[in-house]
Amino acid sequence: MMSKGRCVTRISVLAWFVVGVLWAVPEAGLAQVLSVDERLERLEQKTLSQSPGAEQESGNMVFFRGGWAGLVNDRSNEVETDVFGLSGVNDNNTGYYIGAGLDLVLTKNLWGMMSNTWALGEIGVEFKRFDSEKVTQAVPSTCSLAGVPTCTVETQKKVQITMLTVNVAPKIMFMEGSRFRPWIIPVGLDFHVISPPSNDTTVLDIGVQFAVGAQYRIWKAIHLGVDGRFHLATG
């Protein structure tokens, strides 16, 4: 009986040892696989960080813009801009603009149609101020002409012409991986707020824009760019 008991005990211990070994082998294999994956990931990150243009591959970007702005048609001889040229016309059509926006990456291969070509969504806002003249100011002058005793005619007041534009547009950017990347906006949607109001006494307008430009990565995620844009309003 003692011998049989010892035999059972030894078999039991052996069985537990075998089970322990079987469980340990998969765990060791899993640890080895994870270790290989981690090494591959680190190697890939190191390779990307050393490649030219790698800093740009994150895609999404905040940008700031500024420069010259011009009107194809000036806003002279309107009620609010110079009271139909009563004491001079507000006919300057050049000025400046400042703006900012976001570039949001939609795809990095143009949905499988073109390699190394990104499609982005641009959301931007810009403020434009145009050179203005000292002319008849509409509100106090028309108020005076209407016979209100507290109003006077103002004929030498600067009436500032400004415009605020919010745009949403698709942007196609070429040459992924290069420091120099040209891009185009085939057509985008504009929302305009104008000041002073138009002859229809409205300040809102919509339109479209077309643009072409390029940017150059000078250091890490800092880029320097140039572009030209043409805005076409409906009003």
Order of alpha helices (4+ residues) and beta strands (2+ residues): alpha-beta-alpha-beta-beta-beta-alpha-beta-beta-beta-beta-beta
